[in-house]
Structures are given as structure tokens and as C-alpha cells.
Amino acid sequence: MTTPLRRSGLFFAFCLDALRGLARRPFQVREFLQQAWFVSSVSILPAALVSVPFGAVIALQLGSLVRQLGAQSFTGAASVLAVVREAGPIVTALIIAGAGGSAICADLGARKIREELDAMEVLGIDPLHRLVAPRIAATMLVAVLLNGLVSVVGVAGGYCFNVVMQGGTPGAYLASFQALGQLPDLIVGEIKALMFGAVAALVASYKGITARGGPKGVGDAVNHSVVITFMLLFALNFVITAVYFQVVPQKGS
């Protein structure tokens, strides 16, 4: 029975080895493309469907709040910034971890209990370079692209709900965003998505290749990977947001 500190150390060492495998040549392009297609195919539709109510709820809540404060003209800026900075990357992280990460963990876990990974090592093939590194790169790419889709759909949903249900004007919605929004808001959202994708892939891969106990062990590893990923993502999101507000000056402040 390993202690939590030892497990943390093993995971950290695994992350270093896996990230180093990204720079090794030859890069597994075929595996990368297959994994990118697979992760995107299981994530695009759920992300698009979830982002609509996220954007709508944010628009409704903020619209009601700013109306009470007498600042209806800033509804667009508040809604769009909330979606682009926070809701978009969070939705992307949840979908990537829940759909893509669990699939990666289950696939590697099944290979582990069938002793395929051990056979690869006997043949002189590094599983981290052959299997894990392409999955990490693919998940990071899909997370960045998926965050753009989620942001667009969420902003469009918030716009429709604000204009149609709350009686807002399209001009005021867009003008307020242009007054307070800035390019670093979009950049930090993409950086969050990139890092969230890396964390989700690393945790899922680690739990997959360390799975034990047959099919039940693989199921437990999938559950653990999703829970651990969620905890790490929310903590990482807080750190990135705090650093961003300290480094980047905000417009209108």
C-alpha cells in the first residue's frame, strides 16, 4: 500500500516522463490523429449542448442583477466575459475529462490488464512515447478548439436570451463588450483550455497504465481519474485566474 505522498511523487514523475515524450522523435502522427478524432467525436456534441444553457443561465442571472443595480448597458460585457474567461474553459474541461479522459483511461487500463503494455516494454517500445504522448497532444489540441466552439455557442446563447427574453438591445449588448473586453481575455481562456486538456490526459493516462485488479480495477481507475481531474482543474483554474488579474490590467478599471 503506497502512501498519498508516494503516489503524488509517482504521478509527478510520470508527468515529467510523459511530457518529455512529446519532444521525442519520431512523433506518432497516426496515433495522434486517431486520438484527436476520437476525443473530438465524443466531446463536440455534449460540449455544444451544455454551453447553450451555461450561456443562457449566465445571461439571465447577470441580466437580472445588473438591472437591479441600474447598469443594464453592461449586461453584454458581463455575460461575454463570464463565458469567455470562466464558463467556456470550465465546460471544456468537464467534457474533456468526463468523455475523453474516461475513454483514454479505460483504453489504457484495458491494455494494462491484458498485459499489452508489458509486451511492448519487452519488445523495446516505450508505452509513454508510443501511446501516452500522442493522447496528451491530441487532448490539448481538441481542448483548445473545443473551447473556441463552447465560447461561440455560449456567447450566442447568452445574446439570444438577453435580447429575446430580457428585452435587451443588440447594440448595447455588443457595445458594452467592446468597451470592457480585450484580447487577453480570449487568450487566457485558450491557455486554460490547453492546460486543462493536458491535466485531463495526464491523470487519465496515469490511472490507466497503473490500473490493477481486472475489469473492476479498470472501472475504479476511470472513476478515480474523473474525480481527481475535476479537483485539479478547479484548483488550477483558481490559480490561473488569480495570476491573470494580477498581471493583466483590466479595461475600465
N, C-alpha and C positions, 0 to 999 in steps of 0.2 A: 504494500500500500504506500503510494507516494504521497508526500505532504503537499499542501497547496503551494508552498513556496517552490518546491522542486518542480511541480507541474508548470508553474509560471516560468521558471527558468528553462524548462524543456521547450515550452511554446515559444519563448523569445529566441532560443537558438534555432528552432525550426523556421521562424520568420526570417532570420538572417540568412539561413541557407537557401530558403525559397526565393528571397529577393535577389540573392546573388545568382541564382539560377536563371533569372531573367536576362542577365548580361552574358550568359554563356552561349557559345556558338557550337553547332548550328541551332538556331531557334526553330522550334517545332511549329512551323507555319500552318500546316494542315490541321494539327490538333487545336491550334489557336482559333482558326476559322470555324471549325466544327463546334467548339465550345462557345464561341461568340454567338453563333447562330442559335445554338440550343438555349443559352441563357436568355437571349433576346426573345425567342419564340415563347418561352414560358413566362416572360415578365411584361411584355408590351401591353397586352390587353388588360391584365389586372391593374397595372400602373395607370393606364388611361382612365379606367373606370373608377379607380379610387381617387384620382386627382380632381375629378369633377366635384364630388361632394366636399372635398377638402377646400377647394377654392370657393365653393358656394357658402360653406359654413363660415369661413373667414370673412367673406364679404358681408354676410348677414350680421355677424356679431360685431364687426368693426363699424359697419354702417349704422347699426343701432347705437353704438357707443359714441361715435363722433356726432351723431345727430343730437344726442343729449348734451354734448359739450358745445354744440353750435359750430362745428367745424366740418360740415358736410362736404365742403370742397376738397378735403384731404382724404376722402374715402378711397379714391383710386390709388393714391400713393401708399396708404397703409396696407391695402389689400394686396397690391402687386409686390411690395417689398416683403410682406409676410410670406407670400407664396415663393418668391424667388430665393430669398435668403434662408428660410427655415422649412416651410412645408414641402417644397419640391425635393430638396435633398433628403428629408426625413422619409417621405413617401418612397423615394427611390431606394433608400437603404432598407426599409421594411420589406419591399417587394423583392429586392435582390437577395436579402438574407433569407426570407421565407420561401421563395420559389427557387431561385438559382442556387443559393448556398446549400439548401437542404438536398437538392439534386446532386450537387458536387460531393457532398458528404456521403450520401447514400452510394454513389458510384464508386468512390474510392474505398469506402468501407466494405462494399461487396468484393472488390478486388483484393482487399486485405484478407478477408476471411477465406477466400478461395486460394490464398497464397500466391496470387499473381505477382504482387509486389516483391515477395521474396524470390520468386523465379526471375524477375527482372534483375534483381541485385546479383543473383548467381551468374547471370549472363553478362554482367558488367554494365548494365543500363541503370542509370540513376533515376529513380522514380520522381524525385523532385524536379529534375530537369526535363524529363520526358512527359510527365503528367501534371505536376502541380504548377510549374511556371506558366505554361500556356493557359491554364484555367485562371490564374491570377490576372494575367494580362487581358484575357477576354472579359473577365468580370469588371475590371476597371474601365475598359473601353465602353462596354454596354452601360455601365452606371452613368458615365458622363453623357452619353447620347440619350439615355432614358431620362436623365434629369432635365435635359432640354425639352423633351416631349412633355414631361409632367408639368414643367413651368408654363409652357404654352397653353396646355389644356386647362390647368388650374387658373391662369390669368383670364382665359376666355370664359371659363365658367363663372368666375367672380364678376367679370364685366357684365355678363348676361343677367345674372341675378341682381346685381346692383341697379342696372338700368331698367330691367323689366319689373322686378318685384318691389324695389325700394324707391322707384321714381327718380333715380339719379340721371344726370345728363351725360352723354358720351364725352362732350368736350371737357367738362370739369374732371371727369374720371381720368382722361389721358393727360390733361394739363397738370394736374397735381402730381402725377407720377413723374412727368418730365421735370418738375420743379425740385423734387426731392430725390428721385432715383439717380443712380450713377453706375458707370460701367463696373467698378469694383464689386457692386452688389451681385451682379451676374457671375463675375469671376470667382468670388468666394463660394457661391453656390456650386459651381462646377468643381472647385477644389474639394469641397466637402464630399460631393458625389464620388470623385476619384478616390479619395481616402476611404470613404465608406465601402466602396467596392473592393478595395484591397483588403480591408479588415474582414469583410464577409468571406472573401475567398480564402484568406489565410486561416481563419478559425474553422471554416468548413473542411478545408483540406487537412488541417492538423487532426481534427476529431475523426476524420475518415480514415487516415492512414494509421491511427492509433486505436482503431476500433477492435474490440475483443469480445468473445463470447457468442459467436454465431450471429444469426439474423437478429436476435434480441439485442445483442450488443450494437449492431448497426443502427437499429431503431433508437436506442438510447443515445448513441453518438449524434444522430440527427437532431434529436430534441435538445441535447446539451449545446450543440453548435448554434442553434437558433436563439436560445436564451442568452448564451454568452455574447453572441454578436449584438443582440439588441442592447444589452447593458453597456458594452464597449462603445457602440455607436452613439448612444445618448451622452455618455461621458465625453467622447471625442467632439461631439457637436458643441457641447458647452465650452470646451477649451478653445476650439476654433473661433466661435462667435465672440468670446471674451477678447481674444487676441485681435480679431478684426476690428472691434470697436476701439481698441487702444491704438491701433496702428493707422487705420484709415479715417481721416476726418469726414464727418457726415455733412451733407449739404443742408443748409438752412439752420445749422446749429451755431 
